[in-house]
């Protein structure tokens, strides 16, 4: 079975893309990110198959009762936004036990059979499954997939839109209390993501969120060609377990699937002009390669890279005013870390191609 690992370069539509794969007869996947590296650490020394399936059920109970998945709004599926799905625990346990009979307990067998057992319990025909999509989400989690053959689907978006989306939406979701670590984690993966990903030396297929909306049919047809599966009509619909998905709770709004008129929304108020200049100069090859827009009107100035971003100053003042000393000192620390990596070499001779 071919394995494609789905990685997000920020708030770039990885859940949306996965929702378009829902219901495809040849695709085997779980309904959301599965942090297999964390799960494997918990069960790697266990030889009891029933313990493994029970641990999976307990850790990912919202895969079996979607009413518990509030952040992804899987409790609000369907036309009337009141639907959900239930997957049989018994069917999953029984099928996983049968699939693992006589098999070694290793990373590959556990990964494949957890997914197949889940698909079976969901009422799908697992004899038709040709492709496993593992939504690992974060680049650093790839480290543990040693000795497993896979290719990568990497979701990207206009860099300023990515930064704007995570900062604005997560701040609102967390009541204007985004942590210093979370800020740095997201700014790092926007600015360094593609460069960190290339270190794994795997075949990478880039999907741009803008094109996933604007040129959806072409993108999905090309994906099917890469995955060696047939295009199916279900790929026009954003759903989980066949029920319409309206986007996650972080975005606040209800997003109704594919939007051919999709446009990025960038809140330039969260940036100083020199922030945009600094980011675009650092990512100039990335922006040029994926045909994004340069917005800064400032001339390049080597002094700009030493200046803090407006977001960093906002976090600094917020943490100071609330006497949050831990995050106050952390944002200074992360400012220095960002300074360090933005001075490092980011040259790539050949970027992975966007699939359309």
C-alpha positions in Angstrom: 0.0 0.0 0.0 1.4 3.4 -1.0 1.8 5.8 1.9 1.5 9.6 1.5 2.4 11.7 4.6 0.4 15.0 4.8 2.4 17.9 6.3 1.1 21.4 6.9 3.3 24.5 6.4 1.1 26.4 8.9 -2.6 27.1 8.5 -2.4 26.0 4.9 -5.5 23.8 4.5 -4.3 20.3 5.4 -7.6 19.5 7.2 -9.5 20.9 4.2 -7.5 18.8 1.8 -8.0 15.7 3.9 -11.7 16.4 3.9 -11.7 16.3 0.1 -10.3 12.7 0.3 -13.1 11.6 2.6 -15.2 8.8 1.1 -12.8 7.9 -1.7 -13.0 4.1 -2.2 -9.2 3.7 -2.7 -8.1 5.9 0.2 -7.5 4.7 3.7 -7.2 7.5 6.3 -8.2 8.6 9.8 -10.4 11.7 10.2 -7.7 14.2 11.2 -4.1 14.4 12.3 -2.6 11.3 13.9 0.6 12.0 15.8 1.9 8.5 15.2 5.3 9.3 16.7 3.8 10.0 20.2 1.5 7.0 19.9 4.4 4.7 18.9 6.4 5.7 21.9 3.5 4.6 24.1 3.1 1.1 22.6 6.5 0.2 21.0 7.4 -2.2 23.8 3.9 -3.7 24.1 3.3 -7.1 22.5 -0.4 -7.3 23.3 -2.5 -6.4 20.3 -5.6 -5.7 22.4 -3.7 -3.3 24.5 -2.6 -1.4 21.4 -6.1 -1.1 19.9 -7.5 0.0 23.3 -4.8 2.6 23.7 -5.5 4.0 20.3 -9.2 4.1 21.1 -8.6 6.0 24.3 -6.1 8.4 22.9 -8.2 9.2 19.8 -11.7 8.7 21.1 -12.9 11.6 19.0 -12.2 9.5 15.9 -14.9 7.1 17.2 -17.3 9.7 18.6 -16.9 13.0 16.7 -19.0 14.9 19.3 -15.8 15.0 21.3 -13.8 16.8 18.6 -14.8 20.4 19.3 -11.7 22.2 17.9 -12.3 20.7 14.4 -16.0 21.1 14.8 -16.7 17.4 13.9 -19.6 17.8 16.4 -21.2 20.2 13.9 -21.2 18.3 10.6 -23.8 18.1 8.0 -26.2 20.5 6.3 -27.8 21.7 9.5 -24.5 21.8 11.5 -25.7 19.4 14.1 -24.4 16.1 12.7 -21.7 13.8 14.0 -20.3 10.3 13.4 -19.9 7.2 15.6 -17.5 4.4 14.7 -17.9 1.0 16.3 -15.3 0.2 18.9 -16.1 -3.5 18.7 -15.8 -3.7 14.9 -12.5 -1.8 15.1 -11.0 -4.1 17.9 -12.1 -7.3 16.2 -10.8 -6.3 12.8 -7.5 -5.0 14.1 -6.9 -8.2 16.0 -7.6 -10.3 12.8 -5.4 -8.1 10.6 -2.5 -8.3 13.1 -2.7 -12.1 13.5 0.7 -13.6 12.7 2.1 -10.1 11.9 5.1 -8.5 13.6 4.4 -5.6 15.9 6.4 -2.9 14.1 5.8 0.6 12.9 4.6 -0.3 9.4 2.2 -3.1 10.4 0.7 -1.1 13.2 0.2 2.0 11.0 -1.4 0.1 8.1 -3.6 -2.1 10.2 -4.9 0.7 12.5 -6.0 2.5 9.4 -7.5 -0.5 7.7 -9.4 -1.6 10.9 -10.7 2.0 11.2 -11.9 2.0 7.6 -13.6 -1.3 8.1 -15.3 -0.2 11.3 -16.5 2.9 9.3 -18.3 0.7 6.8 -15.7 0.9 4.0 -14.5 -1.9 1.7 -10.9 -2.3 2.7 -10.2 -4.7 -0.2 -10.3 -1.6 -2.5 -7.8 0.4 -0.4 -4.6 1.3 -2.4 -3.4 4.5 -0.6 -2.8 5.3 3.0 -2.8 9.0 3.9 -1.1 9.7 7.2 -1.9 13.3 8.4 1.2 13.7 10.5 0.8 17.5 10.3 4.3 18.6 11.7 7.6 18.3 9.9 9.6 17.3 13.1 7.4 14.2 13.4 8.9 12.7 10.2 12.1 11.9 12.2 10.6 8.7 13.6 9.4 7.3 10.2 12.7 5.5 9.6 12.6 2.4 7.5 9.1 3.2 6.1 8.7 4.1 2.5 6.6 7.2 1.9 6.2 10.4 -0.1 5.1 13.8 1.3 2.2 16.0 0.5 3.2 19.5 1.7 0.5 22.2 2.0 1.6 25.8 1.6 0.1 29.2 1.2 1.2 32.8 0.7 3.7 33.4 3.7 2.1 36.6 4.9 -1.3 35.0 4.8 0.0 32.1 6.8 1.5 34.4 9.5 -1.6 36.5 9.6 -3.9 33.5 9.9 -2.2 31.8 12.7 -1.6 35.0 14.7 -5.1 36.5 14.3 -7.1 33.3 14.6 -5.1 31.7 17.4 -5.0 35.0 19.3 -8.8 35.2 19.1 -9.3 31.5 20.0 -7.0 31.9 23.0 -8.5 35.3 24.1 -5.4 37.3 23.0 -3.1 35.1 25.0 -0.9 33.4 22.4 2.2 32.0 24.1 5.8 32.9 23.2 6.6 29.3 22.3 3.5 28.9 20.1 4.3 32.2 18.3 7.9 31.0 17.6 6.9 27.5 16.6 4.5 29.0 13.9 6.8 31.7 12.6 9.6 29.1 12.3 7.6 26.7 10.3 6.4 29.5 7.9 9.9 30.8 7.4 12.0 27.6 7.6 9.4 24.8 6.8 10.4 24.1 3.2 14.1 24.1 4.1 13.6 21.8 7.1 11.5 19.4 5.0 14.0 19.1 2.2 16.5 17.6 4.7 14.5 14.4 4.8 15.4 13.7 1.1 11.9 12.3 0.3 9.8 12.9 -2.7 7.7 16.0 -2.0 4.5 17.1 -3.7 3.5 20.7 -3.0 -0.1 21.7 -2.9 -0.9 25.4 -2.7 -4.1 26.2 -0.8 -4.9 29.0 -3.3 -4.9 26.5 -6.2 -6.7 23.8 -4.2 -9.6 26.2 -4.2 -9.2 28.1 -7.5 -8.1 25.1 -9.7 -9.6 22.3 -7.6 -10.4 19.8 -10.4 -6.8 20.1 -11.8 -5.2 19.8 -8.4 -7.3 16.7 -7.4 -6.8 15.0 -10.8 -3.0 15.5 -10.5 -3.1 14.2 -7.0 -4.8 11.1 -8.1 -2.2 10.6 -10.8 0.6 10.9 -8.2 -1.3 8.5 -5.9 -2.1 6.1 -8.7 -5.8 6.1 -8.0 -8.9 7.1 -10.0 -10.6 10.5 -9.5 -14.0 10.2 -7.8 -16.8 12.6 -7.5 -16.6 12.6 -3.7 -13.4 14.7 -4.1 -15.6 17.7 -4.9 -17.1 17.7 -1.4 -15.5 18.8 1.9 -16.7 16.2 4.4 -15.8 13.8 7.2 -17.6 10.4 7.2 -19.8 11.7 4.3 -21.1 14.7 6.3 -20.4 18.3 5.2 -17.5 19.9 7.2 -17.6 23.6 7.9 -14.0 24.3 8.9 -12.4 24.3 12.4 -13.4 26.4 15.4 -10.3 28.5 15.2 -11.4 30.2 12.0 -14.7 31.1 13.7 -16.5 31.4 10.3 -18.3 28.5 8.6 -16.4 27.6 5.4 -18.5 25.9 2.8 -16.0 23.7 0.9 -14.3 24.7 -2.3 -14.2 28.4 -3.1 -13.2 29.1 -6.8 -13.0 32.8 -5.9 -10.7 32.2 -2.9 -8.5 35.1 -1.9 -6.0 35.4 0.9 -6.9 37.8 3.7 -3.8 39.5 5.2 -4.1 41.8 8.2 -1.2 44.1 7.5 -1.8 45.8 10.9 0.1 43.0 12.7 3.2 43.9 10.7 5.6 46.8 10.6 6.6 47.7 7.0 10.1 46.5 7.8 8.7 43.1 9.0 7.2 42.5 5.5 10.4 43.6 3.9 12.5 41.3 6.1 10.2 38.3 5.5 10.0 38.8 1.8 13.8 39.2 1.4 14.4 36.0 3.4 11.8 34.1 1.4 12.4 35.7 -2.0 13.3 32.4 -3.7 10.3 30.7 -2.2 7.9 33.5 -3.1 9.3 33.7 -6.7 9.2 29.9 -7.2 5.6 29.5 -6.1 4.5 32.8 -7.8 3.3 34.6 -4.7 3.2 38.4 -4.4 5.9 40.8 -3.1 4.2 43.5 -1.2 7.0 45.5 0.5 7.8 48.9 -1.0 10.9 49.4 1.1 14.4 49.0 -0.4 16.4 46.2 1.1 18.3 47.3 4.2 20.6 45.0 6.1 19.6 46.7 9.4 16.0 45.6 9.1 16.8 42.0 10.0 18.0 43.1 13.5 14.6 44.8 14.3 11.9 42.9 16.3 8.7 42.0 14.6 5.5 43.9 15.6 4.1 40.6 16.9 7.1 40.1 19.1 6.7 43.6 20.6 3.0 43.0 21.2 3.7 39.7 23.0 6.4 41.4 25.0 4.1 44.2 26.2 1.2 41.9 26.9 3.3 39.6 29.0 4.9 42.5 30.9 1.5 44.1 31.7 0.1 40.8 32.9 3.3 40.0 34.9 3.7 36.8 32.9 7.5 36.7 33.5 8.0 33.3 31.9 6.6 34.3 28.5 8.2 37.8 28.9 11.7 36.3 29.0 10.8 33.6 26.5 9.7 36.1 23.8 13.2 37.7 24.1 14.8 34.3 23.8 12.7 33.4 20.8 13.5 36.8 19.2 17.2 35.9 19.4 16.5 32.4 18.0 14.6 33.9 15.1 17.5 36.3 14.5 19.9 33.3 14.4 18.0 31.2 11.9 17.1 34.1 9.7 20.8 34.7 9.2 21.4 31.1 8.2 21.7 30.0 4.6 18.3 29.3 3.0 19.4 28.5 -0.5 17.8 25.7 -2.4 18.9 24.9 -5.9 15.6 23.3 -6.9 12.3 23.7 -4.9 9.8 20.8 -4.9 7.2 21.5 -7.7 3.7 22.6 -7.0 1.5 19.8 -8.4 -0.4 22.4 -10.5 
